[in-house]
Amino acid sequence: MADAQQPSSPKAPPKPFRLFDVDDRYRKMAARRGGPARDQAIRQALIQIDQQKPQFDAWLDEDLKALTELVASAAGGQPGEDWLQAAADRSRGVRDIAKTLKLEILASVANALCAVLDVVLAKGGEVRIDALQRHVEAIALARGHALRGLSPDRMSEMDDSLRAVVARVAKK
């Protein structure tokens, strides 16, 4: 007897779907007439950031000081409880403020430190204090006025070495 194949049932056509716009308060506010044009709003936002730069600088210095102290205490064998998470939070603060202030090298170095700390926190592995110290030193160097306005591609050796540290930590 030959193998009998069961007739396949024809697939039902997909049910039609309906796209609709979400009608929420924010969309209505954005669509209403009046208010500044987009370019003008961006200019105003940039002016406000420029006016608040001293406050951002103070926040940046505070996060950098706390980060330096956390890594120094860990290097001295006296890390506090949850110091690694606190260091990750502070490094994110440095990165975010540096991006806001358009300090590209500082943001790049802080981002590399964030990557190292994220890997260590995710894997729960051993912390290479010397790697953290090198990143904090590079952040302090990037914070200096001599490097303001430079892009990371102008500091390719430092950027490459920090990427190598991140790659090494990620392998473990």
Secondary structure, 3 states (H helix, E strand, C coil): CCCCCCCCCCCCCCCCCCCCCCCCHHHHHHHCCCCCCHHHHHHHHHHHHHHCHHHHHHHHHHHHHHHHHHHHHHHCCCCCCCHHHHHHHHHHHHHHHHHHCCCHHHHHHHHHHHHHHHHHHHHCCCCCHHHHHHHHHHHHHHHCHHHCCCCHHHHHHHHHHHHHHHHHHHHC
